[in-house]
Amino acid sequence: MRLVVPSLACALILGCSSDADAPKDGGPPPADTREQERALRDAHEHFLGMEFDGRWGWYRREVQGGEGEAGWAEWLAEREESEFLEWLALCRTGHWSMYGGALVANDDPRWLRAAAWALDAADPADARAARQALAARPGLALDWFDVHVALLNPTQVAAHAELVAAAPEREDASAYAPPLGEADVYAGLFREARHAREGTATAAPTEEEPARGDAVRGILALRNTAWRPDPALDALADVAAHPDATLAMAVANISRGLEDEQVPTLQLLTVVRDDERPPALREAALDAVAAGPRYAAYVEFCKLALSPRDPMWSAAVRHLRDFGDAFAASCLRDLGDEELDDDQRALRDAALAAIDGRGPLSDEDFLAQLEGFMERLTYADLAGGGVRDKALAELSLELCERLHSYELKYRLKEIMVQYEPPARLPLRLDGELWSARLREHCADAISC
């Protein structure tokens, strides 16, 4: 439950909102205003009485997204809670002007590095606000970039070059903190990834490492930036299947905001398939897989569609309803009414109606999607299991039927000559194996 008045600013507004409501002759404020102010003081004292991770969790539950969030930002700035404000600037999408702006207003030693990091913010408004903050003091920003030039990422290098070209009057930046690096922002994420790789990760924090809030904050910060270097993405993949459900859920939740090839598909699938994991986590992982490379998810959902007793069956069929095609429909039609309960039959029928309603692709549309079709065939080939033989038979037949002329086969050959495997193969496959299997399917289709 959120606070009744989670903002000092709100309390003051309520206390002097109109002449009619103001106390007469300097008398005491109304009882409801005093109660609201008391509640706010109690909330502040409660917040200050907790350690950092406790504060972080409480703030996200009780303040984040509420009407009084801006007032809390002002209060944190008044108390010079710089570390807390910086993490909020890193993690709160669309709120850099609120939290980073509070650091700027205080001329806090952290504000330059917070602004430089936010130049890569996933939200354009955050990146714009950070750029404006740097532009307001160009001489200071130039001096800071010059001192730390060896630590800059590509976006920061470009910003530095712009300042060099503008040649503003210098302002000494020696009192300001050095740039944020991967080790600063993702320290907790890297630690838990190492434990996951070494098999020493535990389902709950231990006495030796009692807090994992830094790992959660690292995950949130990774979502909030477009600068996602491979070490951070590799760590995210390792933590995706972490035995701590809170960490695994955090990865599943942010994966829906990543670029498709950055989604840790393989690790999320291990969660989806693990019936020992909480159902909510498994479904969140399945939804996250759907945000990744479309055809990796497609093959997994078809496999699930063939298993109506799997708890994830309904979630998979709902996704197939949204983007399935003839092969998905074939999988669903393989299920007899006697295998399904009433709800499942209704869901299957709705999915089939949606797929049939989209109709078959024209030859022109099929050619436009041919590269994706070949990837889907390759995912099915490498997935193994019961879906493999069915997919190879039906998808290969469809491909041969579609490529009914020399011109179409030539177009396929042209596409495959130019094709390059994804930069980050979502199933951690060897790029050469992936390309070899793709070429094999291509050659089979051309020879039909």
Secondary structure, 3 states (H helix, E strand, C coil): CCCCCCCHHHHHHHHCCCCCCCCHHHCCCCHHHHHHHHHHHHHHHHHHCCCHHHHHHHHHHHCCCCCCHHHHHHHHHHCCCHHHHHHHHHHCCCCHHHHHHHHHHCCCCCHHHHHHHHCCECCHHHHHHHHHHHHHCHHHHHHHHHHCHHHCCHHHHHHHHHHHHHCCCCCCCCCCCCCCCHHHHCHHHHHHHHHHHHCCCCCCCCCCCCCCHHHHHHHHHHHCECCCCHHHHHHHHHHHCCCCHHHHHHHHHHHCCCCHHHCCHHHHHHHHCCCCCCHHHHHHHHHHHHCCCHHHHHHHHHHHHCCCCCCCHHHHHHHHHHHCCHHHHHHHHCCCHHHCCHHHHHHHHHHHHHHHHHCCCCHHHHHHCHHHHHHHHHHHHHHCCHHHHHHHHHHHHHHHHHCCCHHHHHHHHHHHHHCCCCCCCCCCCCHHHHHHHHHHHHHHHHCC
